[in-house]
Amino acid sequence: MEPIARIVADIAAEMRGIAERGTVAFYIPPLASVPADKFGIAVVMADGTVHAAGDADEAFSIQSISKVFALTLALGAVGDQLWNRVGREPSGSAFNSIVQLETEHGIPRNPFINAGAIVVCDVLLGRLQPREAIGQMLRFVRELAGDDDTIHIDETVARAEQETGFRNMALANYMRAFGNIHGDVELVLGTYFHFCALAMSCRQLAMAGRFLMGDGRVEGHRVVTARRARRINALMMSCGHYDNSGDFAYRIGLPGKSGVGGGILSVAPGIASIAVWSPGLNEAGNSHLGQLALEQLVHRTGWSVF
Ligand code: DON
């Protein structure tokens, strides 16, 4: 294989020249003003070496990628009981869809669609106050990234989501009607919006994803069991890109989780943790160039799990 440093640099150079970039998320106002010409990539290898290029050190809104960290915390808190409240199947629907909830008794298909992540937040609030849950999340992600306290929650983004999140409010209230939200809807959503508003760079995100690439340990410290790491990866593979998950598996063949900020966290098991960022999205709400970049990466490295 060619040196990974060269591959990463080539991909960033190639992405810089591509004009078709998709559409920046407009429904969350602060995200709409992020320049579409950004592109960053960071690859953290199992031995700890980091390769980064482009805007890899610029913080962006990780949005739904936070659903991976929230799921990890909720599994840590309640274990497999979580699966009584949320499923493990791809939805085949948009990330913010409400339709399946009606016939499926208010149980979301998986923890990576908005409805599922809102339930995950409600589960965390079964034991913690919102401020504690938000603090726990921030500490967790900072620790995973290697005690990086520049990682923060962008309050402007959280507030904008609170002001414009009518669909999420509908989802939460609808699930409350089925008895699958136990806490106060506003507090659950406030927690959810703060998680989505986590701001970090590709380098920080790839560092934070290290616990998923091996046996659940980072630098000798156990974050999750090896079995849990495998299972989170399985969910990322089957559900991490909403109704685009099949296509992501087909093109890239790695577990991955996207966010409408244009980031994708992807894991090459046993090999690397990868983060890419480009704000322009495809119709499913996934980064257009981010997916192209990952496609190039697996093509040149052979890292697909298949
Ligand atoms: O709740 C929302 O709609 C956003 N905060 C997060 C959505 C998201 O990132 C979906 N990703 N593709």
py3Dmol code that shows the C-alpha trace and the ligand (Angstrom):
import py3Dmol

protein = """\
ATOM      1  CA  MET A   1       0.000   0.000   0.000  1.00  0.00           C
ATOM      2  CA  GLU A   2       1.121   3.544  -0.662  1.00  0.00           C
ATOM      3  CA  PRO A   3       2.004   5.545   2.467  1.00  0.00           C
ATOM      4  CA  ILE A   4      -1.150   6.680   4.238  1.00  0.00           C
ATOM      5  CA  ALA A   5       0.260  10.219   4.642  1.00  0.00           C
ATOM      6  CA  ARG A   6       0.413  10.567   0.859  1.00  0.00           C
ATOM      7  CA  ILE A   7      -3.083   9.156   0.364  1.00  0.00           C
ATOM      8  CA  VAL A   8      -4.556  11.606   2.889  1.00  0.00           C
ATOM      9  CA  ALA A   9      -2.748  14.577   1.306  1.00  0.00           C
ATOM     10  CA  ASP A  10      -3.835  13.505  -2.213  1.00  0.00           C
ATOM     11  CA  ILE A  11      -7.467  13.167  -1.161  1.00  0.00           C
ATOM     12  CA  ALA A  12      -7.504  16.651   0.378  1.00  0.00           C
ATOM     13  CA  ALA A  13      -5.932  18.099  -2.783  1.00  0.00           C
ATOM     14  CA  GLU A  14      -8.405  16.304  -5.009  1.00  0.00           C
ATOM     15  CA  MET A  15     -11.423  17.386  -2.939  1.00  0.00           C
ATOM     16  CA  ARG A  16     -10.286  21.016  -3.094  1.00  0.00           C
ATOM     17  CA  GLY A  17     -10.748  20.918  -6.865  1.00  0.00           C
ATOM     18  CA  ILE A  18     -14.283  19.535  -6.910  1.00  0.00           C
ATOM     19  CA  ALA A  19     -16.974  22.116  -7.630  1.00  0.00           C
ATOM     20  CA  GLU A  20     -20.090  20.004  -6.953  1.00  0.00           C
ATOM     21  CA  ARG A  21     -20.348  20.025  -3.166  1.00  0.00           C
ATOM     22  CA  GLY A  22     -24.015  19.489  -2.278  1.00  0.00           C
ATOM     23  CA  THR A  23     -26.048  21.914  -0.184  1.00  0.00           C
ATOM     24  CA  VAL A  24     -25.123  23.265   3.251  1.00  0.00           C
ATOM     25  CA  ALA A  25     -27.821  22.515   5.880  1.00  0.00           C
ATOM     26  CA  PHE A  26     -30.102  25.533   5.916  1.00  0.00           C
ATOM     27  CA  TYR A  27     -32.680  24.544   8.536  1.00  0.00           C
ATOM     28  CA  ILE A  28     -30.339  25.324  11.437  1.00  0.00           C
ATOM     29  CA  PRO A  29     -29.433  29.009  10.790  1.00  0.00           C
ATOM     30  CA  PRO A  30     -25.826  29.058  12.154  1.00  0.00           C
ATOM     31  CA  LEU A  31     -24.975  26.039   9.984  1.00  0.00           C
ATOM     32  CA  ALA A  32     -26.295  27.756   6.846  1.00  0.00           C
ATOM     33  CA  SER A  33     -23.483  30.311   6.963  1.00  0.00           C
ATOM     34  CA  VAL A  34     -20.584  27.819   7.083  1.00  0.00           C
ATOM     35  CA  PRO A  35     -18.568  28.180   3.820  1.00  0.00           C
ATOM     36  CA  ALA A  36     -19.158  25.249   1.467  1.00  0.00           C
ATOM     37  CA  ASP A  37     -15.520  25.201   0.343  1.00  0.00           C
ATOM     38  CA  LYS A  38     -14.252  23.655   3.578  1.00  0.00           C
ATOM     39  CA  PHE A  39     -12.779  20.166   3.537  1.00  0.00           C
ATOM     40  CA  GLY A  40     -10.891  18.383   6.274  1.00  0.00           C
ATOM     41  CA  ILE A  41      -9.684  14.838   6.868  1.00  0.00           C
ATOM     42  CA  ALA A  42      -7.920  13.173   9.800  1.00  0.00           C
ATOM     43  CA  VAL A  43      -6.880   9.543  10.144  1.00  0.00           C
ATOM     44  CA  VAL A  44      -5.697   8.157  13.481  1.00  0.00           C
ATOM     45  CA  MET A  45      -3.948   4.821  13.067  1.00  0.00           C
ATOM     46  CA  ALA A  46      -4.083   2.011  15.631  1.00  0.00           C
ATOM     47  CA  ASP A  47      -0.478   2.817  16.638  1.00  0.00           C
ATOM     48  CA  GLY A  48      -1.505   6.406  17.440  1.00  0.00           C
ATOM     49  CA  THR A  49      -0.009   8.072  14.359  1.00  0.00           C
ATOM     50  CA  VAL A  50      -2.198  10.877  13.020  1.00  0.00           C
ATOM     51  CA  HIS A  51      -2.427  11.970   9.388  1.00  0.00           C
ATOM     52  CA  ALA A  52      -4.412  15.109   8.692  1.00  0.00           C
ATOM     53  CA  ALA A  53      -4.960  17.465   5.776  1.00  0.00           C
ATOM     54  CA  GLY A  54      -7.100  20.393   4.612  1.00  0.00           C
ATOM     55  CA  ASP A  55      -9.221  22.048   7.302  1.00  0.00           C
ATOM     56  CA  ALA A  56      -8.612  19.185   9.727  1.00  0.00           C
ATOM     57  CA  ASP A  57      -8.087  21.519  12.681  1.00  0.00           C
ATOM     58  CA  GLU A  58     -11.136  23.695  12.206  1.00  0.00           C
ATOM     59  CA  ALA A  59     -14.014  23.058  14.623  1.00  0.00           C
ATOM     60  CA  PHE A  60     -17.418  22.273  13.116  1.00  0.00           C
ATOM     61  CA  SER A  61     -20.803  21.258  14.492  1.00  0.00           C
ATOM     62  CA  ILE A  62     -20.746  17.475  14.817  1.00  0.00           C
ATOM     63  CA  GLN A  63     -24.560  17.284  15.001  1.00  0.00           C
ATOM     64  CA  SER A  64     -25.796  13.690  14.684  1.00  0.00           C
ATOM     65  CA  ILE A  65     -22.323  12.202  15.119  1.00  0.00           C
ATOM     66  CA  SER A  66     -22.925  12.961  18.811  1.00  0.00           C
ATOM     67  CA  LYS A  67     -25.554  10.185  18.680  1.00  0.00           C
ATOM     68  CA  VAL A  68     -22.687   7.642  18.761  1.00  0.00           C
ATOM     69  CA  PHE A  69     -21.317   9.107  22.002  1.00  0.00           C
ATOM     70  CA  ALA A  70     -24.816   9.444  23.510  1.00  0.00           C
ATOM     71  CA  LEU A  71     -25.554   5.804  22.685  1.00  0.00           C
ATOM     72  CA  THR A  72     -22.285   4.743  24.297  1.00  0.00           C
ATOM     73  CA  LEU A  73     -23.146   6.653  27.493  1.00  0.00           C
ATOM     74  CA  ALA A  74     -26.694   5.247  27.591  1.00  0.00           C
ATOM     75  CA  LEU A  75     -25.463   1.665  27.144  1.00  0.00           C
ATOM     76  CA  GLY A  76     -23.012   2.344  29.944  1.00  0.00           C
ATOM     77  CA  ALA A  77     -25.858   3.578  32.143  1.00  0.00           C
ATOM     78  CA  VAL A  78     -28.600   0.990  31.500  1.00  0.00           C
ATOM     79  CA  GLY A  79     -26.984  -1.717  29.348  1.00  0.00           C
ATOM     80  CA  ASP A  80     -29.224  -3.840  27.146  1.00  0.00           C
ATOM     81  CA  GLN A  81     -32.361  -2.475  28.772  1.00  0.00           C
ATOM     82  CA  LEU A  82     -31.968   0.375  26.310  1.00  0.00           C
ATOM     83  CA  TRP A  83     -33.279  -1.950  23.595  1.00  0.00           C
ATOM     84  CA  ASN A  84     -36.716  -2.037  25.235  1.00  0.00           C
ATOM     85  CA  ARG A  85     -37.091   1.603  24.216  1.00  0.00           C
ATOM     86  CA  VAL A  86     -35.323   1.804  20.846  1.00  0.00           C
ATOM     87  CA  GLY A  87     -34.741  -0.711  18.033  1.00  0.00           C
ATOM     88  CA  ARG A  88     -31.682  -1.800  16.079  1.00  0.00           C
ATOM     89  CA  GLU A  89     -32.983  -1.786  12.513  1.00  0.00           C
ATOM     90  CA  PRO A  90     -32.270   0.654   9.716  1.00  0.00           C
ATOM     91  CA  SER A  91     -35.259   2.915   9.183  1.00  0.00           C
ATOM     92  CA  GLY A  92     -35.074   3.425   5.431  1.00  0.00           C
ATOM     93  CA  SER A  93     -36.558   6.859   6.180  1.00  0.00           C
ATOM     94  CA  ALA A  94     -35.207  10.375   6.591  1.00  0.00           C
ATOM     95  CA  PHE A  95     -33.339  11.169   9.801  1.00  0.00           C
ATOM     96  CA  ASN A  96     -36.186  13.304  11.121  1.00  0.00           C
ATOM     97  CA  SER A  97     -39.102  11.154   9.927  1.00  0.00           C
ATOM     98  CA  ILE A  98     -42.110  10.588  12.189  1.00  0.00           C
ATOM     99  CA  VAL A  99     -44.128   8.083  10.118  1.00  0.00           C
ATOM    100  CA  GLN A 100     -42.898   4.764  11.541  1.00  0.00           C
ATOM    101  CA  LEU A 101     -43.585   5.859  15.100  1.00  0.00           C
ATOM    102  CA  GLU A 102     -47.329   5.669  14.544  1.00  0.00           C
ATOM    103  CA  THR A 103     -47.485   1.973  13.702  1.00  0.00           C
ATOM    104  CA  GLU A 104     -44.485   0.995  15.846  1.00  0.00           C
ATOM    105  CA  HIS A 105     -45.866   2.159  19.208  1.00  0.00           C
ATOM    106  CA  GLY A 106     -43.554   5.123  19.586  1.00  0.00           C
ATOM    107  CA  ILE A 107     -40.422   2.907  19.530  1.00  0.00           C
ATOM    108  CA  PRO A 108     -37.888   4.444  17.117  1.00  0.00           C
ATOM    109  CA  ARG A 109     -36.143   2.083  14.712  1.00  0.00           C
ATOM    110  CA  ASN A 110     -32.621   2.839  15.935  1.00  0.00           C
ATOM    111  CA  PRO A 111     -30.601   5.204  18.150  1.00  0.00           C
ATOM    112  CA  PHE A 112     -29.152   7.141  15.208  1.00  0.00           C
ATOM    113  CA  ILE A 113     -32.319   8.679  13.792  1.00  0.00           C
ATOM    114  CA  ASN A 114     -33.503  11.807  15.622  1.00  0.00           C
ATOM    115  CA  ALA A 115     -36.377  10.019  17.390  1.00  0.00           C
ATOM    116  CA  GLY A 116     -34.006   7.305  18.631  1.00  0.00           C
ATOM    117  CA  ALA A 117     -31.442   9.795  19.900  1.00  0.00           C
ATOM    118  CA  ILE A 118     -34.163  11.732  21.726  1.00  0.00           C
ATOM    119  CA  VAL A 119     -35.122   8.506  23.547  1.00  0.00           C
ATOM    120  CA  VAL A 120     -31.434   7.937  24.351  1.00  0.00           C
ATOM    121  CA  CYS A 121     -31.330  11.420  25.943  1.00  0.00           C
ATOM    122  CA  ASP A 122     -34.468  10.617  27.941  1.00  0.00           C
ATOM    123  CA  VAL A 123     -32.778   7.444  29.215  1.00  0.00           C
ATOM    124  CA  LEU A 124     -29.742   9.448  30.342  1.00  0.00           C
ATOM    125  CA  LEU A 125     -32.036  11.906  32.114  1.00  0.00           C
ATOM    126  CA  GLY A 126     -33.516   8.973  34.071  1.00  0.00           C
ATOM    127  CA  ARG A 127     -30.417   9.301  36.271  1.00  0.00           C
ATOM    128  CA  LEU A 128     -29.079  12.802  35.694  1.00  0.00           C
ATOM    129  CA  GLN A 129     -30.250  16.393  35.510  1.00  0.00           C
ATOM    130  CA  PRO A 130     -29.877  17.941  32.019  1.00  0.00           C
ATOM    131  CA  ARG A 131     -26.898  20.015  33.143  1.00  0.00           C
ATOM    132  CA  GLU A 132     -25.195  16.898  34.509  1.00  0.00           C
ATOM    133  CA  ALA A 133     -25.903  14.897  31.340  1.00  0.00           C
ATOM    134  CA  ILE A 134     -24.508  17.677  29.157  1.00  0.00           C
ATOM    135  CA  GLY A 135     -21.450  17.948  31.433  1.00  0.00           C
ATOM    136  CA  GLN A 136     -20.969  14.186  31.319  1.00  0.00           C
ATOM    137  CA  MET A 137     -21.113  14.201  27.522  1.00  0.00           C
ATOM    138  CA  LEU A 138     -18.596  17.018  27.228  1.00  0.00           C
ATOM    139  CA  ARG A 139     -16.197  15.363  29.674  1.00  0.00           C
ATOM    140  CA  PHE A 140     -16.594  12.009  27.902  1.00  0.00           C
ATOM    141  CA  VAL A 141     -15.812  13.372  24.438  1.00  0.00           C
ATOM    142  CA  ARG A 142     -12.899  15.469  25.719  1.00  0.00           C
ATOM    143  CA  GLU A 143     -11.452  12.453  27.481  1.00  0.00           C
ATOM    144  CA  LEU A 144     -11.913  10.211  24.431  1.00  0.00           C
ATOM    145  CA  ALA A 145     -10.115  12.796  22.306  1.00  0.00           C
ATOM    146  CA  GLY A 146      -7.126  12.738  24.706  1.00  0.00           C
ATOM    147  CA  ASP A 147      -8.092  15.302  27.366  1.00  0.00           C
ATOM    148  CA  ASP A 148      -8.704  17.996  24.808  1.00  0.00           C
ATOM    149  CA  ASP A 149     -10.580  20.778  26.566  1.00  0.00           C
ATOM    150  CA  THR A 150     -10.870  22.953  23.479  1.00  0.00           C
ATOM    151  CA  ILE A 151     -13.827  20.750  22.515  1.00  0.00           C
ATOM    152  CA  HIS A 152     -16.955  22.698  23.457  1.00  0.00           C
ATOM    153  CA  ILE A 153     -20.675  23.067  22.989  1.00  0.00           C
ATOM    154  CA  ASP A 154     -21.638  25.899  20.657  1.00  0.00           C
ATOM    155  CA  GLU A 155     -24.433  27.660  22.523  1.00  0.00           C
ATOM    156  CA  THR A 156     -25.462  29.631  19.426  1.00  0.00           C
ATOM    157  CA  VAL A 157     -26.119  26.376  17.586  1.00  0.00           C
ATOM    158  CA  ALA A 158     -27.933  24.840  20.578  1.00  0.00           C
ATOM    159  CA  ARG A 159     -30.166  27.917  20.875  1.00  0.00           C
ATOM    160  CA  ALA A 160     -30.902  27.995  17.139  1.00  0.00           C
ATOM    161  CA  GLU A 161     -31.935  24.352  17.271  1.00  0.00           C
ATOM    162  CA  GLN A 162     -34.157  25.053  20.236  1.00  0.00           C
ATOM    163  CA  GLU A 163     -35.826  27.886  18.311  1.00  0.00           C
ATOM    164  CA  THR A 164     -36.299  26.010  15.035  1.00  0.00           C
ATOM    165  CA  GLY A 165     -36.558  22.354  16.108  1.00  0.00           C
ATOM    166  CA  PHE A 166     -40.293  21.949  15.480  1.00  0.00           C
ATOM    167  CA  ARG A 167     -39.914  18.477  14.013  1.00  0.00           C
ATOM    168  CA  ASN A 168     -37.889  17.281  16.976  1.00  0.00           C
ATOM    169  CA  MET A 169     -40.539  18.722  19.286  1.00  0.00           C
ATOM    170  CA  ALA A 170     -43.183  16.814  17.335  1.00  0.00           C
ATOM    171  CA  LEU A 171     -41.144  13.590  17.563  1.00  0.00           C
ATOM    172  CA  ALA A 172     -40.600  13.948  21.308  1.00  0.00           C
ATOM    173  CA  ASN A 173     -44.213  14.818  22.061  1.00  0.00           C
ATOM    174  CA  TYR A 174     -45.465  11.995  19.861  1.00  0.00           C
ATOM    175  CA  MET A 175     -43.251   9.471  21.668  1.00  0.00           C
ATOM    176  CA  ARG A 176     -44.364  10.947  24.997  1.00  0.00           C
ATOM    177  CA  ALA A 177     -47.951  10.155  23.983  1.00  0.00           C
ATOM    178  CA  PHE A 178     -46.886   6.502  23.572  1.00  0.00           C
ATOM    179  CA  GLY A 179     -45.185   6.550  26.967  1.00  0.00           C
ATOM    180  CA  ASN A 180     -41.700   6.235  25.458  1.00  0.00           C
ATOM    181  CA  ILE A 181     -40.484   9.591  26.767  1.00  0.00           C
ATOM    182  CA  HIS A 182     -40.601   9.625  30.544  1.00  0.00           C
ATOM    183  CA  GLY A 183     -39.143  13.014  31.368  1.00  0.00           C
ATOM    184  CA  ASP A 184     -40.085  16.587  30.610  1.00  0.00           C
ATOM    185  CA  VAL A 185     -40.075  16.981  26.819  1.00  0.00           C
ATOM    186  CA  GLU A 186     -38.399  20.405  26.908  1.00  0.00           C
ATOM    187  CA  LEU A 187     -35.583  19.198  29.128  1.00  0.00           C
ATOM    188  CA  VAL A 188     -35.036  16.087  26.994  1.00  0.00           C
ATOM    189  CA  LEU A 189     -34.870  18.211  23.844  1.00  0.00           C
ATOM    190  CA  GLY A 190     -32.617  20.791  25.505  1.00  0.00           C
ATOM    191  CA  THR A 191     -30.176  17.976  26.272  1.00  0.00           C
ATOM    192  CA  TYR A 192     -30.478  16.565  22.749  1.00  0.00           C
ATOM    193  CA  PHE A 193     -29.824  19.987  21.148  1.00  0.00           C
ATOM    194  CA  HIS A 194     -26.760  20.563  23.322  1.00  0.00           C
ATOM    195  CA  PHE A 195     -25.332  17.186  22.305  1.00  0.00           C
ATOM    196  CA  CYS A 196     -25.899  18.049  18.616  1.00  0.00           C
ATOM    197  CA  ALA A 197     -24.151  21.408  19.159  1.00  0.00           C
ATOM    198  CA  LEU A 198     -20.813  19.825  20.146  1.00  0.00           C
ATOM    199  CA  ALA A 199     -18.082  21.552  18.161  1.00  0.00           C
ATOM    200  CA  MET A 200     -14.837  19.799  17.313  1.00  0.00           C
ATOM    201  CA  SER A 201     -12.327  19.364  14.504  1.00  0.00           C
ATOM    202  CA  CYS A 202     -11.678  16.319  12.315  1.00  0.00           C
ATOM    203  CA  ARG A 203      -8.505  15.646  14.279  1.00  0.00           C
ATOM    204  CA  GLN A 204     -10.389  15.726  17.592  1.00  0.00           C
ATOM    205  CA  LEU A 205     -13.252  13.630  16.233  1.00  0.00           C
ATOM    206  CA  ALA A 206     -10.947  10.954  14.816  1.00  0.00           C
ATOM    207  CA  MET A 207      -9.166  10.848  18.183  1.00  0.00           C
ATOM    208  CA  ALA A 208     -12.517  10.496  19.958  1.00  0.00           C
ATOM    209  CA  GLY A 209     -13.415   7.568  17.682  1.00  0.00           C
ATOM    210  CA  ARG A 210     -10.362   5.516  18.702  1.00  0.00           C
ATOM    211  CA  PHE A 211     -12.342   3.478  21.221  1.00  0.00           C
ATOM    212  CA  LEU A 212     -14.304   1.936  18.355  1.00  0.00           C
ATOM    213  CA  MET A 213     -11.371   0.730  16.266  1.00  0.00           C
ATOM    214  CA  GLY A 214     -10.040  -1.944  18.598  1.00  0.00           C
ATOM    215  CA  ASP A 215     -11.125  -3.826  21.666  1.00  0.00           C
ATOM    216  CA  GLY A 216     -12.813  -0.852  23.324  1.00  0.00           C
ATOM    217  CA  ARG A 217      -9.619   0.318  25.014  1.00  0.00           C
ATOM    218  CA  VAL A 218      -7.752   3.557  24.394  1.00  0.00           C
ATOM    219  CA  GLU A 219      -4.127   3.713  25.524  1.00  0.00           C
ATOM    220  CA  GLY A 220      -4.734   0.807  27.869  1.00  0.00           C
ATOM    221  CA  HIS A 221      -7.809   2.411  29.443  1.00  0.00           C
ATOM    222  CA  ARG A 222     -11.093   0.535  28.921  1.00  0.00           C
ATOM    223  CA  VAL A 223     -13.903   2.690  27.510  1.00  0.00           C
ATOM    224  CA  VAL A 224     -16.292  -0.107  26.499  1.00  0.00           C
ATOM    225  CA  THR A 225     -15.999  -3.880  26.215  1.00  0.00           C
ATOM    226  CA  ALA A 226     -14.798  -5.314  22.910  1.00  0.00           C
ATOM    227  CA  ARG A 227     -18.276  -6.745  22.357  1.00  0.00           C
ATOM    228  CA  ARG A 228     -19.915  -3.352  22.854  1.00  0.00           C
ATOM    229  CA  ALA A 229     -17.455  -1.695  20.458  1.00  0.00           C
ATOM    230  CA  ARG A 230     -18.326  -4.319  17.833  1.00  0.00           C
ATOM    231  CA  ARG A 231     -22.020  -3.767  18.346  1.00  0.00           C
ATOM    232  CA  ILE A 232     -21.805   0.023  18.115  1.00  0.00           C
ATOM    233  CA  ASN A 233     -19.853  -0.439  14.878  1.00  0.00           C
ATOM    234  CA  ALA A 234     -22.572  -2.776  13.583  1.00  0.00           C
ATOM    235  CA  LEU A 235     -25.207  -0.125  14.238  1.00  0.00           C
ATOM    236  CA  MET A 236     -23.087   2.525  12.549  1.00  0.00           C
ATOM    237  CA  MET A 237     -22.762   0.279   9.513  1.00  0.00           C
ATOM    238  CA  SER A 238     -26.489  -0.513   9.281  1.00  0.00           C
ATOM    239  CA  CYS A 239     -28.030   2.770  10.480  1.00  0.00           C
ATOM    240  CA  GLY A 240     -25.347   5.487  10.551  1.00  0.00           C
ATOM    241  CA  HIS A 241     -26.428   7.248   7.372  1.00  0.00           C
ATOM    242  CA  TYR A 242     -30.224   7.046   7.663  1.00  0.00           C
ATOM    243  CA  ASP A 243     -31.879   6.131   4.357  1.00  0.00           C
ATOM    244  CA  ASN A 244     -28.440   6.368   2.770  1.00  0.00           C
ATOM    245  CA  SER A 245     -26.913   3.643   4.955  1.00  0.00           C
ATOM    246  CA  GLY A 246     -27.118   0.916   2.318  1.00  0.00           C
ATOM    247  CA  ASP A 247     -25.385   3.115  -0.216  1.00  0.00           C
ATOM    248  CA  PHE A 248     -22.683   4.074   2.303  1.00  0.00           C
ATOM    249  CA  ALA A 249     -22.027   0.389   3.057  1.00  0.00           C
ATOM    250  CA  TYR A 250     -21.956  -0.375  -0.667  1.00  0.00           C
ATOM    251  CA  ARG A 251     -19.573   2.439  -1.590  1.00  0.00           C
ATOM    252  CA  ILE A 252     -17.363   2.586   1.496  1.00  0.00           C
ATOM    253  CA  GLY A 253     -17.864  -0.629   3.449  1.00  0.00           C
ATOM    254  CA  LEU A 254     -17.012   0.809   6.858  1.00  0.00           C
ATOM    255  CA  PRO A 255     -19.076   1.697   9.914  1.00  0.00           C
ATOM    256  CA  GLY A 256     -19.773   5.424   9.804  1.00  0.00           C
ATOM    257  CA  LYS A 257     -21.900   8.127  11.334  1.00  0.00           C
ATOM    258  CA  SER A 258     -22.762  11.402   9.674  1.00  0.00           C
ATOM    259  CA  GLY A 259     -24.086  14.746  10.855  1.00  0.00           C
ATOM    260  CA  VAL A 260     -25.784  17.637   9.058  1.00  0.00           C
ATOM    261  CA  GLY A 261     -22.779  19.817   9.913  1.00  0.00           C
ATOM    262  CA  GLY A 262     -21.054  17.830   7.154  1.00  0.00           C
ATOM    263  CA  GLY A 263     -18.895  15.602   9.329  1.00  0.00           C
ATOM    264  CA  ILE A 264     -18.547  11.818   9.138  1.00  0.00           C
ATOM    265  CA  LEU A 265     -16.836   9.611  11.715  1.00  0.00           C
ATOM    266  CA  SER A 266     -15.819   6.271  10.249  1.00  0.00           C
ATOM    267  CA  VAL A 267     -13.971   3.295  11.677  1.00  0.00           C
ATOM    268  CA  ALA A 268     -11.695   0.795   9.962  1.00  0.00           C
ATOM    269  CA  PRO A 269     -11.766  -1.931  12.646  1.00  0.00           C
ATOM    270  CA  GLY A 270      -8.314  -2.772  13.940  1.00  0.00           C
ATOM    271  CA  ILE A 271      -6.755  -0.190  11.635  1.00  0.00           C
ATOM    272  CA  ALA A 272      -7.888   3.409  11.969  1.00  0.00           C
ATOM    273  CA  SER A 273     -10.397   5.979  13.171  1.00  0.00           C
ATOM    274  CA  ILE A 274     -11.250   8.476  10.448  1.00  0.00           C
ATOM    275  CA  ALA A 275     -13.030  11.835  10.412  1.00  0.00           C
ATOM    276  CA  VAL A 276     -13.904  13.861   7.344  1.00  0.00           C
ATOM    277  CA  TRP A 277     -15.719  17.177   7.064  1.00  0.00           C
ATOM    278  CA  SER A 278     -17.249  19.106   4.205  1.00  0.00           C
ATOM    279  CA  PRO A 279     -20.444  21.089   4.874  1.00  0.00           C
ATOM    280  CA  GLY A 280     -22.263  20.421   1.563  1.00  0.00           C
ATOM    281  CA  LEU A 281     -24.808  17.611   1.943  1.00  0.00           C
ATOM    282  CA  ASN A 282     -26.569  15.178  -0.370  1.00  0.00           C
ATOM    283  CA  GLU A 283     -30.368  14.747  -0.329  1.00  0.00           C
ATOM    284  CA  ALA A 284     -30.193  12.366   2.639  1.00  0.00           C
ATOM    285  CA  GLY A 285     -28.314  14.943   4.740  1.00  0.00           C
ATOM    286  CA  ASN A 286     -24.871  13.336   4.500  1.00  0.00           C
ATOM    287  CA  SER A 287     -21.678  15.109   3.451  1.00  0.00           C
ATOM    288  CA  HIS A 288     -21.247  14.787  -0.301  1.00  0.00           C
ATOM    289  CA  LEU A 289     -17.472  15.287  -0.415  1.00  0.00           C
ATOM    290  CA  GLY A 290     -17.040  13.474   2.886  1.00  0.00           C
ATOM    291  CA  GLN A 291     -18.456  10.338   1.318  1.00  0.00           C
ATOM    292  CA  LEU A 292     -16.401  10.790  -1.843  1.00  0.00           C
ATOM    293  CA  ALA A 293     -13.247  11.207   0.250  1.00  0.00           C
ATOM    294  CA  LEU A 294     -13.955   8.047   2.243  1.00  0.00           C
ATOM    295  CA  GLU A 295     -14.648   6.186  -0.984  1.00  0.00           C
ATOM    296  CA  GLN A 296     -11.218   7.246  -2.274  1.00  0.00           C
ATOM    297  CA  LEU A 297      -9.593   6.296   1.012  1.00  0.00           C
ATOM    298  CA  VAL A 298     -10.948   2.743   1.068  1.00  0.00           C
ATOM    299  CA  HIS A 299     -10.259   2.348  -2.636  1.00  0.00           C
ATOM    300  CA  ARG A 300      -6.590   3.189  -2.146  1.00  0.00           C
ATOM    301  CA  THR A 301      -6.084   1.419   1.193  1.00  0.00           C
ATOM    302  CA  GLY A 302      -8.335  -1.628   0.843  1.00  0.00           C
ATOM    303  CA  TRP A 303      -9.753  -0.882   4.302  1.00  0.00           C
ATOM    304  CA  SER A 304     -13.361  -1.880   3.509  1.00  0.00           C
ATOM    305  CA  VAL A 305     -14.435  -4.619   5.907  1.00  0.00           C
ATOM    306  CA  PHE A 306     -15.731  -6.627   2.947  1.00  0.00           C
TER     307      PHE A 306
END
"""
ligand_1 = """\
12
DON
O -31.933 17.369 15.172
C -31.498 17.710 14.087
O -32.178 17.756 13.089
C -30.027 18.043 14.022
N -29.587 18.609 15.256
C -29.184 16.826 13.767
C -29.539 16.108 12.524
C -28.418 15.411 11.883
O -27.258 15.716 12.038
C -28.826 14.389 10.940
N -27.743 14.082 10.075
N -27.515 13.843 9.031
"""
view = py3Dmol.view(width=600, height=400)
view.addModel(protein, "pdb")
view.setStyle({"model": 0}, {"cartoon": {"style": "trace"}})
view.addModel(ligand_1, "xyz")
view.setStyle({"model": 1}, {"stick": {}})
view.zoomTo()
view.show()
